Amino acid sequence: MSIRSEFKRRVSVSAVDVNTGEFTEFNQKDTTYYDFGQASLGSGSIPGIFPPMAFKGHLLMDGGTVWNINVDSALRQCSETGATNEEITLDILICGHYGMPEWTGGNSI
């Protein structure tokens, strides 16, 4: 069994710098495979539950504190592969929300 050392897909997580309020994205282009776990921990550092994480000169907390679902990064990464808007399909999973209304169909974008 080999140990993986590179990304097999495009990935993106976002976080907010606690000190500046800056929304920051980390992806396969600017973060190494080995460092991506630390970026993910920063992205999941929910204020009041998990402490902020230091990473790349930032003190990071959950990106959802500024922008709940970062669709922009996903669309940008798809566009960079040459896909047109008509060719892009996004699946968004929202977990743990009590009383979420049922989806009634239609285009989401």
N, C-alpha and C positions, 0 to 999 in steps of 0.2 A: 504494500500500500504506500503510495507516494503522498508526501505532504504538499498541499497546494501552496503556491507562492505567488499566484497572480489571479486577477479577476477573470472570471469566465463570462461575465455579463456586465453591462453598464449598471452602476449603482450610485445612489445619491442619498445622503442624509443631511438634515439641516438642524441647526442649533442657533441659539441666541447668545451673544456675548453679554454676560451679566453686568459688566462694567460700562458698556457703551450702548447696549440695546440693539447692536448691529445683528441683522439676520445673516447667517453664514452658511454656505453650502459646502459640503465635502463630497467629492466623487472620485472615480477611478483615475481621473487625470491629475488631481492635485494631492491625493492621499495614497500612500502605499498600501498594499494588501495587509501588511502586518500592522499598520497604524489605524486601519479602518475600524477595528474594534473599539479603540479609544474614542474615535469620532462618534461612533454609535452610542457609546456610554454617555457622552456629552449631550447627544441629541435626546436621550431618554432621561436626562436628569430633571425630573419633575420637581419644581420648587416646593419646598415644605415636606417632600417625601424622600428625595435622593439629593445628596449634595452636588453642587456644580463640579464639573470636571475641567482640569487644566489641559489644554491641547493647542499646539501651534500658536502660542502667545495669547490665547483667549481663555477666559474662564466661562465655560459653556453650561447652558441650561436648555431644557426642552424647547425645540423650535416651534412647537405648538403654542407657546406663550405669545408669539407674534403672528404666526401664520399656521393655522391648524392643519391644512392639507396643502403641501407644496406641489401643486400640479405643474407649475411653470417649469421646474427642473426636469420633470419627466418628459414634458413636451419638447423642451429644448434638446434633451439628449436624443430623442427620437428624430427630431429634425436634422440633427448633426449626422445621422446615418443616411440622409437623403430622402427620408419618408416625407410624404406630403400630409397635410392635415386630414385629408380624406382617408389615408392609409393607417392613421394612428388610432389605436383603441387602448384606453386606460381602464384597468380594473382597480378600484379603490375599495379597500376593506376598512371598515370602521368597527372596532370591537369594543364591547363593554358599555355602550350607551344605553341606559335604561329608557324605555318608552320611545325609541326611535320610530318615526313614522314609516309605514310600509312604502316601498318604491312603487310608483304607479306606471312606470314606463316612460318612454320618450328619450330624447337626446339629453345627455348630461352636460355636453359642452357645445 
